[in-house]
Amino acid sequence: MRNNEDRFNPAAQSAAAGGLHYVVPTELVELPSKGRFYPEGHPLHNKDFVEIKHMTAKEEDILTSTTLLERGVVLQYLVASLLMDKQINPQSLLPGDQNAILLNARVNAYGNDYSFESKCDSCEKLVQTEVDLNEISTKETEGDYYINQDGCVSLKLEKSNFSIELKQLTLSEIEAAQKNNNAYSTVGSTTRLLLSIIKTINGETNDGGLKFINVIENLPSKDVRQLKEAYNKTKPDIDFSLVIECKTCGHTKEGTMPITAKFFWPDA
């Protein structure tokens, strides 16, 4: 959705700046989260849209930065450059909202045609998949869950009867959770996941300490399933799922369209 067409007047701008001025168009990007999972005080709390500018030479410089590529932060810097509201920390975004921004920026910069290669699981030949980015839609959330003003899903566990606040992880929280894997090396992957997404239990804030580890490790399996379902069903995102078909052997599989720096280089 174009947002600054009224401001964009090439003739007037050129006259005002000696013929060398251009106002970069902006777009309003619909957020899959609709701002529901951001706490009060966050710039996107209860916001349906975020404004970004169209990509320019500046953003292409970011995408080709060897340093940023090696550090694995090129998409973070790209999103930071695109956001019009500089109060928004790109690492405080939910992954699904970042995906919506990247998808919008890619279509506006290079169009809706995109292709990528993957290896066939059957014959191991390279498969090229063509995608129309305009056909990609927002993933529909499921279930009737209550989301409080802190952006958390509030629910009562069926077996233990604990009252839980469940949060959707931001990009920075996902990164922190991955770094904490070493600190929680003595616990299993399910416990680590729940330690990351549970904000409170019966009103007590989860500090990741031994007390909460013990509680979570002893949750009944029925409650664990309930927590995982609530997290996955309310997780806002763009639906990048697709069916990949090998033209060589006819093998098909369900896959996901990759989003990397190469997503922005259609001719690479």
Kinemage of the C-alpha trace (Angstrom):
@kinemage 1
@onewidth
@group {chain A} dominant
@subgroup {mainchain}
@vectorlist {calphas} color= white
{ca met a 1} P 0.000 0.000 0.000
{ca arg a 2} L 1.665 3.220 -1.182
{ca asn a 3} L 1.781 5.785 1.617
{ca asn a 4} L 3.390 8.972 0.353
{ca glu a 5} L 1.994 9.524 -3.122
{ca asp a 6} L 0.631 12.914 -2.031
{ca arg a 7} L 4.119 13.968 -1.016
{ca phe a 8} L 5.756 12.625 -4.164
{ca asn a 9} L 5.723 15.405 -6.755
{ca pro a 10} L 8.851 15.112 -8.943
{ca ala a 11} L 8.356 18.442 -10.704
{ca ala a 12} L 7.888 20.449 -7.526
{ca gln a 13} L 10.717 18.674 -5.721
{ca ser a 14} L 13.112 19.145 -8.615
{ca ala a 15} L 12.374 22.859 -8.758
{ca ala a 16} L 12.922 23.197 -5.026
{ca ala a 17} L 16.298 21.459 -5.107
{ca gly a 18} L 17.837 22.606 -8.353
{ca gly a 19} L 16.539 19.628 -10.327
{ca leu a 20} L 18.297 16.945 -8.234
{ca his a 21} L 15.884 15.784 -5.575
{ca tyr a 22} L 13.863 12.621 -5.242
{ca val a 23} L 11.429 11.596 -2.523
{ca val a 24} L 11.652 7.853 -1.957
{ca pro a 25} L 8.163 6.282 -1.952
{ca thr a 26} L 7.006 4.428 1.135
{ca glu a 27} L 4.604 1.571 1.754
{ca leu a 28} L 2.374 0.511 4.619
{ca val a 29} L 3.092 -3.156 5.311
{ca glu a 30} L 0.377 -5.170 7.015
{ca leu a 31} L 1.789 -6.940 10.072
{ca pro a 32} L 0.843 -10.611 10.503
{ca ser a 33} L 0.839 -9.983 14.269
{ca lys a 34} L -1.455 -6.951 13.959
{ca gly a 35} L 0.634 -5.614 16.841
{ca arg a 36} L -1.114 -7.902 19.330
{ca phe a 37} L 2.014 -9.603 20.648
{ca tyr a 38} L 3.984 -6.432 21.399
{ca pro a 39} L 3.753 -5.112 24.973
{ca glu a 40} L 2.528 -1.650 25.887
{ca gly a 41} L 5.269 0.881 25.181
{ca his a 42} L 6.498 -0.875 22.046
{ca pro a 43} L 6.083 1.330 18.929
{ca leu a 44} L 4.091 -1.450 17.222
{ca his a 45} L 1.771 -2.273 20.126
{ca asn a 46} L -1.689 -2.937 18.586
{ca lys a 47} L -0.556 -1.528 15.225
{ca asp a 48} L -1.855 -3.222 12.070
{ca phe a 49} L 0.736 -1.648 9.772
{ca val a 50} L 4.326 -0.439 9.708
{ca glu a 51} L 5.703 2.095 7.230
{ca ile a 52} L 8.822 1.257 5.209
{ca lys a 53} L 10.556 3.005 2.342
{ca his a 54} L 11.346 1.490 -1.021
{ca met a 55} L 14.815 0.059 -1.492
{ca thr a 56} L 17.488 2.335 -2.937
{ca ala a 57} L 21.217 2.178 -3.697
{ca lys a 58} L 21.809 2.508 0.060
{ca glu a 59} L 20.014 -0.786 0.723
{ca glu a 60} L 21.861 -2.496 -2.144
{ca asp a 61} L 25.110 -1.445 -0.479
{ca ile a 62} L 23.909 -3.116 2.718
{ca leu a 63} L 23.052 -6.341 0.866
{ca thr a 64} L 26.534 -6.490 -0.712
{ca ser a 65} L 28.450 -5.659 2.459
{ca thr a 66} L 30.962 -8.460 2.998
{ca thr a 67} L 31.235 -7.594 6.676
{ca leu a 68} L 27.483 -7.787 7.290
{ca leu a 69} L 27.186 -11.000 5.299
{ca glu a 70} L 29.998 -12.648 7.238
{ca arg a 71} L 28.471 -11.570 10.558
{ca gly a 72} L 25.054 -12.887 9.485
{ca val a 73} L 23.305 -9.583 10.245
{ca val a 74} L 22.649 -8.294 6.733
{ca leu a 75} L 18.845 -8.701 6.942
{ca gln a 76} L 18.789 -6.983 10.337
{ca tyr a 77} L 20.595 -3.944 8.907
{ca leu a 78} L 18.392 -3.978 5.817
{ca val a 79} L 15.192 -3.866 7.885
{ca ala a 80} L 16.635 -1.116 10.097
{ca ser a 81} L 17.323 0.965 6.995
{ca leu a 82} L 13.837 0.382 5.549
{ca leu a 83} L 11.842 1.250 8.684
{ca met a 84} L 10.583 4.825 8.667
{ca asp a 85} L 10.065 4.879 12.444
{ca lys a 86} L 13.611 4.765 13.796
{ca gln a 87} L 12.293 4.140 17.301
{ca ile a 88} L 11.594 0.563 16.238
{ca asn a 89} L 14.494 -1.730 17.070
{ca pro a 90} L 14.534 -4.310 14.241
{ca gln a 91} L 15.629 -6.982 16.731
{ca ser a 92} L 12.442 -6.354 18.730
{ca leu a 93} L 10.327 -7.494 15.773
{ca leu a 94} L 8.571 -10.829 15.637
{ca pro a 95} L 10.034 -13.036 12.868
{ca gly a 96} L 6.723 -13.079 10.992
{ca asp a 97} L 6.548 -9.292 10.919
{ca gln a 98} L 10.126 -9.108 9.651
{ca asn a 99} L 9.180 -11.597 6.926
{ca ala a 100} L 6.289 -9.363 5.857
{ca ile a 101} L 8.653 -6.381 5.592
{ca leu a 102} L 11.215 -8.348 3.570
{ca leu a 103} L 8.554 -9.726 1.223
{ca asn a 104} L 7.100 -6.267 0.582
{ca ala a 105} L 10.545 -4.752 0.010
{ca arg a 106} L 11.514 -7.521 -2.415
{ca val a 107} L 8.361 -7.157 -4.535
{ca asn a 108} L 8.671 -3.369 -4.702
{ca ala a 109} L 12.355 -3.527 -5.630
{ca tyr a 110} L 12.505 -6.411 -8.104
{ca gly a 111} L 8.964 -7.587 -8.840
{ca asn a 112} L 7.005 -10.674 -7.898
{ca asp a 113} L 8.909 -13.345 -9.854
{ca tyr a 114} L 11.362 -15.350 -7.747
{ca ser a 115} L 13.164 -18.657 -8.219
{ca phe a 116} L 15.496 -20.713 -6.069
{ca glu a 117} L 17.347 -24.009 -6.274
{ca ser a 118} L 17.243 -26.987 -3.933
{ca lys a 119} L 18.456 -30.593 -4.111
{ca cys a 120} L 15.989 -33.380 -4.825
{ca asp a 121} L 15.817 -35.862 -1.946
{ca ser a 122} L 15.267 -38.707 -4.406
{ca cys a 123} L 17.652 -38.265 -7.362
{ca glu a 124} L 19.844 -35.505 -5.819
{ca lys a 125} L 19.530 -33.337 -8.924
{ca leu a 126} L 19.140 -29.569 -8.505
{ca val a 127} L 15.516 -28.451 -8.688
{ca gln a 128} L 14.619 -24.912 -9.693
{ca thr a 129} L 11.339 -23.692 -8.197
{ca glu a 130} L 9.494 -20.655 -9.565
{ca val a 131} L 7.386 -18.592 -7.148
{ca asp a 132} L 4.909 -15.757 -7.696
{ca leu a 133} L 5.469 -13.635 -4.594
{ca asn a 134} L 2.090 -11.945 -5.022
{ca glu a 135} L 0.422 -15.276 -4.261
{ca ile a 136} L 2.060 -15.587 -0.839
{ca ser a 137} L -0.370 -14.884 1.988
{ca thr a 138} L -0.386 -14.369 5.745
{ca lys a 139} L -0.620 -17.503 7.851
{ca glu a 140} L -3.959 -17.720 9.604
{ca thr a 141} L -3.734 -18.050 13.386
{ca glu a 142} L -5.906 -20.683 15.032
{ca gly a 143} L -7.837 -21.033 18.256
{ca asp a 144} L -9.659 -18.650 20.547
{ca tyr a 145} L -6.861 -17.426 22.809
{ca tyr a 146} L -6.864 -14.372 25.058
{ca ile a 147} L -3.938 -12.012 24.445
{ca asn a 148} L -3.306 -9.555 27.270
{ca gln a 149} L -1.872 -6.017 27.205
{ca asp a 150} L 1.651 -7.398 27.589
{ca gly a 151} L 1.242 -9.247 24.304
{ca cys a 152} L 1.116 -12.642 26.015
{ca val a 153} L -1.291 -15.528 25.551
{ca ser a 154} L -2.997 -16.224 28.878
{ca leu a 155} L -4.143 -19.777 29.482
{ca lys a 156} L -4.882 -22.286 32.223
{ca leu a 157} L -3.134 -25.643 31.942
{ca glu a 158} L -5.573 -28.530 31.869
{ca lys a 159} L -3.653 -31.010 34.020
{ca ser a 160} L -1.552 -28.999 36.507
{ca asn a 161} L -4.011 -26.079 36.640
{ca phe a 162} L -1.163 -23.561 36.424
{ca ser a 163} L -1.998 -20.095 35.049
{ca ile a 164} L 0.493 -19.345 32.279
{ca glu a 165} L 1.503 -16.274 30.282
{ca leu a 166} L 3.029 -17.377 26.996
{ca lys a 167} L 5.008 -14.963 24.821
{ca gln a 168} L 5.864 -15.016 21.137
{ca leu a 169} L 9.626 -14.728 20.777
{ca thr a 170} L 11.155 -11.686 19.086
{ca leu a 171} L 14.274 -11.928 16.940
{ca ser a 172} L 16.497 -10.866 19.845
{ca glu a 173} L 14.857 -13.405 22.173
{ca ile a 174} L 15.383 -16.199 19.641
{ca glu a 175} L 19.037 -15.224 19.363
{ca ala a 176} L 19.377 -15.148 23.157
{ca ala a 177} L 17.689 -18.542 23.463
{ca gln a 178} L 20.146 -20.031 20.992
{ca lys a 179} L 23.080 -18.623 22.966
{ca asn a 180} L 21.559 -19.986 26.190
{ca asn a 181} L 21.508 -23.529 24.825
{ca asn a 182} L 24.986 -24.054 26.269
{ca ala a 183} L 23.873 -22.744 29.659
{ca tyr a 184} L 20.964 -25.218 29.644
{ca ser a 185} L 22.970 -28.122 28.192
{ca thr a 186} L 21.787 -30.442 30.971
{ca val a 187} L 18.094 -30.064 30.021
{ca gly a 188} L 16.290 -31.318 26.948
{ca ser a 189} L 15.081 -29.381 23.914
{ca thr a 190} L 11.433 -29.338 25.049
{ca thr a 191} L 12.366 -27.848 28.426
{ca arg a 192} L 14.582 -25.246 26.727
{ca leu a 193} L 11.726 -24.239 24.425
{ca leu a 194} L 9.287 -23.855 27.303
{ca leu a 195} L 11.846 -21.883 29.326
{ca ser a 196} L 12.022 -19.450 26.402
{ca ile a 197} L 8.309 -18.970 25.726
{ca ile a 198} L 6.811 -19.058 29.246
{ca lys a 199} L 6.817 -15.579 30.757
{ca thr a 200} L 5.018 -16.274 34.037
{ca ile a 201} L 3.614 -19.201 36.004
{ca asn a 202} L 0.884 -18.336 38.502
{ca gly a 203} L 1.964 -14.698 38.321
{ca glu a 204} L 5.663 -15.404 39.051
{ca thr a 205} L 8.081 -14.165 36.398
{ca asn a 206} L 10.203 -16.855 34.801
{ca asp a 207} L 13.831 -16.005 35.586
{ca gly a 208} L 15.251 -19.161 34.031
{ca gly a 209} L 16.473 -20.326 37.410
{ca leu a 210} L 16.542 -23.799 38.911
{ca lys a 211} L 13.088 -23.359 40.464
{ca phe a 212} L 11.439 -22.777 37.087
{ca ile a 213} L 13.507 -25.474 35.401
{ca asn a 214} L 12.227 -27.983 37.958
{ca val a 215} L 8.609 -26.876 37.498
{ca ile a 216} L 8.814 -27.045 33.709
{ca glu a 217} L 10.616 -30.397 33.655
{ca asn a 218} L 7.801 -31.871 35.741
{ca leu a 219} L 4.897 -30.513 33.710
{ca pro a 220} L 2.544 -33.307 32.592
{ca ser a 221} L 2.820 -34.222 28.909
{ca lys a 222} L -0.754 -33.084 28.334
{ca asp a 223} L 0.176 -29.580 29.550
{ca val a 224} L 3.334 -29.567 27.417
{ca arg a 225} L 1.246 -30.381 24.355
{ca gln a 226} L -1.216 -27.628 25.274
{ca leu a 227} L 1.607 -25.069 25.578
{ca lys a 228} L 3.199 -26.046 22.256
{ca glu a 229} L -0.159 -25.901 20.488
{ca ala a 230} L -0.957 -22.467 21.907
{ca tyr a 231} L 2.455 -21.141 20.820
{ca asn a 232} L 2.299 -22.580 17.303
{ca lys a 233} L -1.351 -21.730 16.648
{ca thr a 234} L -0.960 -18.085 17.674
{ca lys a 235} L 2.422 -17.562 16.002
{ca pro a 236} L 1.977 -14.808 13.389
{ca asp a 237} L 3.858 -15.267 10.139
{ca ile a 238} L 3.858 -15.261 6.370
{ca asp a 239} L 3.008 -18.624 4.803
{ca phe a 240} L 6.113 -19.545 2.794
{ca ser a 241} L 5.179 -23.214 2.497
{ca leu a 242} L 5.045 -24.737 -0.994
{ca val a 243} L 5.324 -28.006 -2.883
{ca ile a 244} L 8.661 -28.603 -4.614
{ca glu a 245} L 8.550 -30.916 -7.630
{ca cys a 246} L 11.626 -32.410 -9.284
{ca lys a 247} L 11.335 -32.137 -13.058
{ca thr a 248} L 13.876 -34.945 -13.477
{ca cys a 249} L 12.306 -37.782 -11.457
{ca gly a 250} L 8.897 -36.365 -10.519
{ca his a 251} L 9.530 -36.561 -6.775
{ca thr a 252} L 7.535 -34.017 -4.745
{ca lys a 253} L 7.934 -32.765 -1.210
{ca glu a 254} L 6.564 -30.038 0.997
{ca gly a 255} L 9.086 -27.285 1.567
{ca thr a 256} L 9.566 -23.665 2.570
{ca met a 257} L 10.760 -20.783 0.445
{ca pro a 258} L 14.134 -19.608 1.801
{ca ile a 259} L 14.603 -15.990 2.880
{ca thr a 260} L 18.272 -15.014 2.710
{ca ala a 261} L 20.265 -12.148 1.227
{ca lys a 262} L 19.959 -13.990 -2.141
{ca phe a 263} L 16.214 -13.353 -1.971
{ca phe a 264} L 17.041 -9.809 -3.114
{ca trp a 265} L 19.196 -10.787 -6.088
{ca pro a 266} L 16.830 -12.176 -8.747
{ca asp a 267} L 19.536 -12.312 -11.426
{ca ala a 268} L 22.258 -13.827 -9.229
